[in-house]
Amino acid sequence: MKVTSAAGATGALGALAGCAGGGNGGGNGDGNGGGNGGGNGGGNGGGNGGGSEGASFQYLSAEAAENSLTKPHFTESVKRFNEQTGNNASLQTASYSDVRQKISSTVSAGNPPALAESGGAGIEFWNDGTVPDHDQWVEGSDYPDRWSVASEATANFRGNWWSGGPLRHSVSSLGIRPKMFSQAGVSGPDQLETWSGFYEALQMVQEEFPDANAYEETGVGPDLESYWGQARTAYTEGTDPWIRGDPTDPDVIINSDGDDGKRTDGMIKNTVTLAHEFSSSESASRGDEEIPSLMLTDRVGSFTYMTQNFTRWKQVKKDATFGWNGGNGDVMLLPNPRLDAEYGSKIGISELEGFEGQHGGHVWALEQAHSIFDVGDQAKMDAAWELNTFLHQDDQHVLTLYGEKYPAIPADSPMQQKLLEEYPDLPQNFKKVLSNLEEYGTQYNNTGAPWDVWGTDQIRWTDINETMSQSIAGQVPVENLPQQIRQKVDTTLQERNQ
């Protein structure tokens, strides 16, 4: 999806709005499951748009199924929406790994939900007419003006509105166990600024904790968004590491000639090389949800799939501390290391020698996109848009959910500032995500959104991630990995891209 407007906000939240977002959601969410905590938050704001009093319709959400707190919260919010509008929305849930199949089944049966968290599948349904053009709802509404650019890019494909955007964002980052790093002799997080510094620190941690894993790659295909964030650190100014140019005839950077091909191929090899040197034998099947319990018991020292979510850590250890804290912190979020000129020679990846990059990471957006489905009743579809707007803007729903129960960054830009005002004492990991976005801007981007190609799901999750996971498992030689990925990407583009 092309970014069609510039960021209008300022500061950390403006920087988020300046990130192009989107993607073509497969996989299984963004690691924001788990958590506990109570609810608070006021209750104004809410929907606008069409809607017809008494319209009955179904809403299918994967986010509502993410942890024990999200479903009752969504249930209560939908109930309040019904009370306030006179509509009769019915909440259904499915996990992120199952939601696409559930949507497909209901479409095949001729009974799709009017509103569904369709992710990238929504583009395919829009292409065949199952999802109608969303111009009728977007134009004249609060959107796209209130959306972050990530959301706007998500909702737009080659100039067409097909979605109501995601409700929230997450951002991938480096997560470390300060207690292990300090005990190994690391004096502070400044030593982890570059890949060379991080690599040297990993060697120190591994020596100090021989029975642990200094670094654990979340190497199962659906959780290799960790690699997506790593790849950006070989570049600057938001340059896409994978696919660029005219979406009808794109330039593929993977396994290509020139310096950028080296940067991209080198970072592909870097992910697998680090996993082979430092990660466990289970790394190729490791999901991000397993990391908190491993890290908080000194079995894992670091990973690169940490987000702003803090409840999942407190679920494992109620009094978990965030930040360096004199080397005594339980867990700390940092930007992914940036590529430095010496790193390639230190780790033995010649493609990276002499190149430099900047901190960056992956922004989840299109993975959680919501779409209106054609249910043959305009009043129901209008009411579904009204619910989508309510879930973006209602204070009681948004602030309590993303400030306590399911920590995330609201996709509705004005709600981001409200969240900070409501929760001024958010933990270090949440605040650090915002400061990273402010400082490094477009280096935080979504994998796939800027491509505007058909088949993005296949490219991201299968051609790239599954092949890399196979290499982590020892099934594909590291030296052959970029070439194998390129062959698969080329085939997908030839077969799918129009």
N, C-alpha and C positions, 0 to 999 in steps of 0.2 A: 504494500500500500504506500502510495506516495504521500509525503508530508505536504499538505496543501496550504499551511499557514505557519507563521512564525509564532513563537511563544509570546504571550502577552503579559505574563506575570513576572514578578521579580523575586530575587532571593532563591532559597532552596526549592520552594514550590514552583517558582517560575522555571527553574532549571529542569524540574521534572516535566513541566509542560513543554519544554524545549526538546525532550527526547522523542524521537520518532518511535512509535510503538507498533504493536500488532504482532502478528505471527499467525500460524495456522494450526491451532491447538491440537495436538495429540497428547500422548503422555498421560500423566496422572497428577495434574495440579502443580502447585508450586511450593510444596513443603510447608504450608501454613496450617496443617492439621494439628490437633492436640490443643490442650490449653484448659485453663479454668479461670474463674474470676466471676465477679458479680456484675450486675448491670446498673448503669446510671445513664444520664443524658436527658436533655430536655426533649420536647416533642413538638417542634413546629417545622415548617418547611413541608415538602411533599410534592405531589404530582401536579402536572399541568398537562395540557394536551386534550385530545378528544375524549373518548370514553362515553358510554351511554349508561344511564342509571339502570342497574339491574342486570348488566351483561355478565353472564357466567362463562368462565374460561379457565383453562389449566395453565399453570406455570411450572416448568421443569427446571430445577436448579441443582447444580453439582456443588456449588459453594455451600449450600445449606446442609450438605451431607459431610462436610469436611471434619467436624469434630462434635463432641457431645453438647456443645453450647450453641453451635450455629443453627441447628434445625429448630430448637424451640424459639430462638431469636427470630428467625425468618418466619416461623409460624405465627408468632405474635405480631410481627410487622405486617404480614399479609392480612391478618385479622383486622388490624387498625385501618389498613387501606380500605378494606371492604366497608368498615363502619363509616369511614369518612366520605367515601365516594358513592356508596350504594351498589357497587359492583359485587360480584361473587367470585373472586379468584380462588382457585384451589391449588395448593402447593404440592408438588411431587418432587422427589429427590432421586438422584442417582450419583454414584461416584464418578470422578473424572475419567476413570478407566472404562466406565460402562455407559456414560451419558450419550455418546455418539450412537451406540447400538440401540439404545432405548429410543432415541429420536427417530432413527431409521425404521425401527419396528412400528412406531406410531404413524409415521408417514406412509409406510406400506399398507397399514391397516386403514388408512384414510381418516385417522383421528389424531393429528398432531396437536401438541400443546400450542396455544396461541402465542405464548412467550417461552423461550427456551434458551438456556445457556449453551449455545450451539458450538462455540469455539470456531475453529477454522472450517468445520463441516458446514457451517452456515453459508459460506461462500459457494460451496457446491450446490446446496439447496437453492440458493439464490439464482445460480446459473441455470437450474432446470425449472425455475418458476415456483417451486414450493415455498420459498421465501420471497415475498414481493419486494419491489423497490421501496426503500424506506424514505425516499424524498418527501412523500406525503406527510410523514411525521417529523422528520428532521427540520425541513424548511418551515420557518415560522415558529419553531419551538425555542427553548433555551439553548439548544444545541445546533451547531457544534461549539458555540461561543464558550460554554461552561466546561467543555471537555478539555482535558490535557491533550496535547498534540498526539500523544500515544493513543489516546482513545479515538481522536479524530482520524488518525491514520488507520486504526483498526476498523473503523466503521466505513471506510471508503476504499473501494477497489477500482483503480483506473478511472477515477472520477465519478463513481457511482456509490450512492449510499445503500448499503445492504444490511446494516446492523445498527443496534442501539448502543453499541460500545460495551466494554466491560464495566463492572461496578467498582473494581479496585485494581491496584498494581502491587507487585512485589519486585524486589531487586536482588539479584545474586551478588554475593560478596565473599571475601575470605573470612573464615571463622577460625579462631585459634583458641587453644587452652593455655591462658597466660601462665598458670602454675607450672605446666610442663616446660614451656619455653624459658621461663626465668630460671627454673632449676637447672636447665641445660646450659645456662650461661648467656642467654639472650638478654641484653640490658633493657630493651624496650621495643615497642612496635616500630620505631624508626628504622630498625635493622631489617624490616620486612618490606620496605618500600619497593625494592626491585626484585626481579626474579632471581638474580644472583644472590642477593641477601637472604631471600626466603629459602633458596636451595641450600645455602650454607647453614642456615638455622635448622632446617630439617635434618641435616646430617648430625648436627649437635644433639637434637632431640632424640634421634634414633639411637645414638650412642649412649645417651643417658638413660633411655627407656628401651632396652633391647627387646623386651617382651611386648611392647606396644607398637602401634603404627604411627609414625610421625605425621603422615598424611594419608588420608583415605579418600580415594576417588569414588564418587557416587556413580559407579560405572554401568549400572543397568541402563539400557537405552532410554527409557522414559525420564530418567533423572540426569542425563548428561547435559542438561542446561548449564551445568558447572563448566563444561568445555566452552559453551557458547560465550560465557562471560570471560573466560581466559583468553579466547581468541582475539577479543577486542583490544587486549593490552599490547598487542604487537603493532597497533596503529594509533593514530591521533585524529582528533577532530571528527570522530564518528564515522570514519571510513569503514564501509562494510567489508568484512573479510572474505565473503563467499560469492555473492552474485551482484552485479551492477549493470547499469545501462538500460537500454530500451527493453522493457519487459517482454516484448514480442520477439526479440532476438538478443537475449542478455549475454553479457560477458561473465563467464565462470572463472573465478580466480583460483580455485583449487587446482593444483597440479598444472599451473600455467607457467609460461615463460615470464621472466622479469622478477624484479625485487618483491612485488606484492605476492606473487606466487610462492616465493620463498618464505615470506612472513606467514602466510596462511598454512602452508605445508608444515613449516616448523612448529607451529602451535598445535597442529593436529598430532604431530609426533610427541610434542611436549607432554600432552595429557596422558598418553599411553606410557611414555617413559617414566614419568613421575609415579604412575600407578605401579609399574613393574618394580621400581626401586624401593618405594616406601609403603605401598598399600597391602592390605591383606589378600589372601587367596580368594576371599569372597567378594573382592572389589567389583568384579564384572557383573555381579548380581546385587550389588549394594544399593539400597534406596536411601534417600536423604533422611527419611523419618527414623532411621536406625541410628543416626549419628549422635543425637544428644545423650542417649544413655551410654554410648561408647566413650564419648569425650568427657563426660562428667565423672567417669570412673577411671580416667587416665589410660584408657585403651586406645584412644585416637587423639592425636595432637592438633590436627587441623583438617579443613576441607574447604571447598570453594562453592558450596551451595547454601551458604548461610544467608538468610534474609532478615528483614526487620522484625519478623515474628519473635516474640519473647515468651509467649505462654507455653510453647512446646518445651522450652528449657525448664520453666518453673514447674511443669507437670512432672518432670523427672526429679527435680530438686527445688522445693518450694522457696528456699532462700538463696537460690543461685544469684551470683553477682556478675554484672556485666561491665566489662572494661578491664584495663590493665591492672588497676588498683595496686600499684607497687609490686606487681608481679604475682599477686595473690588472687587475681580475678578467676572466676570459674570459666567464663567464655567472653570473647571479645570479637566484635565485627570490625574488619578493616577493608579498604578497597583491595581488589585483586592486585597483586604486584604488577608493576609496569616492566616491559621488556627493556633491558639495558644491553649495551653493545658487547659486553663480556659474557653474557649468559650462554650463548650458543656454544662457545668453546668449553665452558665449565661443565655443561651437562652432556656435551657430545652431540649436539644437533647443529650441523654445519649451516643449515639454511638460516638459522637465526643469528649467526655471527655478524657483528657490526651494526645490527639494527636496533633502533630504540622505539619505544611506544609510550602510551600513557595509561593510567588507571582506567578501568572500565568494567562494565558488567552487563548482564542480560536483564531486560525489563519485561515482565509478564504483562500481556495486555490482550492480544487477540485470543489467547488460549481460553479466556473467560468471557468472550463476546456474547452478548445476548441478541437474539433475533426474533422478530415477529414472524410467525408462520401463517400462511394463507389457510384459514379455517372456514372460508366461505361466508363469513359474517363480518361486515365492516365494523359493527358496534363492538364485537368481541376483540377485534384487532386494535381498534382505537383504545379500548380499555386496557389492553395488554401494554400498549405504549405508555399509557398513564401510570401503570404499575412500574414499568421500567424507570420512568422519571422519578416516581416516589422513592424507589430503592436507591436512586442516585442522590436524592436531595433531602430526604426526611432526617431531621436531626437525631431523633431517638433511634432510628435504625442505623444510620451511618456512624455516628460518633461512638455509641456503645459497642457496636460490632467491631469497628476497626481500631478503637482505642483500648479495648479490653479483651474481647472474646476471640477475635480473629485478627490480630494486628496486621494492618495493611494500609496502603496509601489510597485514599479515595480517588476514583477516576474523575469525579466532579471537582474541578479546581477550587471553587470557593469553599467546598467542604474540607479541603486540606488545611486551610488556615483555621477554620473552626475547630478542627481536631487538635491542632497544636494549642489553641487557646483553652480547650476543654481539658487537655491532658498535658500540662507544661512539664511534668516530671517523667516523661517516657524514658525507658531504659536506654543505655548507651547504643545498643545495636540499632534501634529505631532512629535515634537522632543522628547517628553516623551515616545511615543511608541517606537521609535528607542533606547532610553537609556534603557528602560525596556527589550527589546530584547537582548541588549548587556549584561545586568547584569544577567538576569535570563534564557537566552538561551532556552533549550528544554522544560522549563516549559510553553513556548508558543508553542502550538501544535494544530493540527487539530483533531477534533472529528470524528473518523471513519477511517481515512487514515491508521493508523498503524494496523488496524484489518485485512485487506485483506480478508474480508468475503463477500460473496454474500448476498444481502439484507441489506446492510448498510443504504441505504435511508430509508427503512422501520423501521429499528431499531432506527435511529437518530430522524427522524421527527415524526414518528407515535408512535412506542412503548414507546419511552422515552418522547419526547416533548408533544405530544398530551395528553398523560396520566397525565403528570405533569400539563398541562394547565387545565385539568379537575379537578385536585386536588385544584389548585388555585381558581377555580370557586366553590369549595365546593362539587363537585360531587364524589370525591374519598377521603376517610379519609387519613390523612397524615400518620398514623401508618401503613396502608395497602399499601402505595404507592410503596415502593421498591419491595414488593412481586408481586404486579400486573405488574409492569414493567418487572420484571424477567420472569414471565410467558409468557408475550408477546414476549420478546426477544428470549426465548427458542423456542417458536413456529415458529418464523421467521427463526431462524437458522435451525431448523429441516426441514422446508419446502423449504428453498431457498439455503442454503449453500451447496456447492458441494465439 
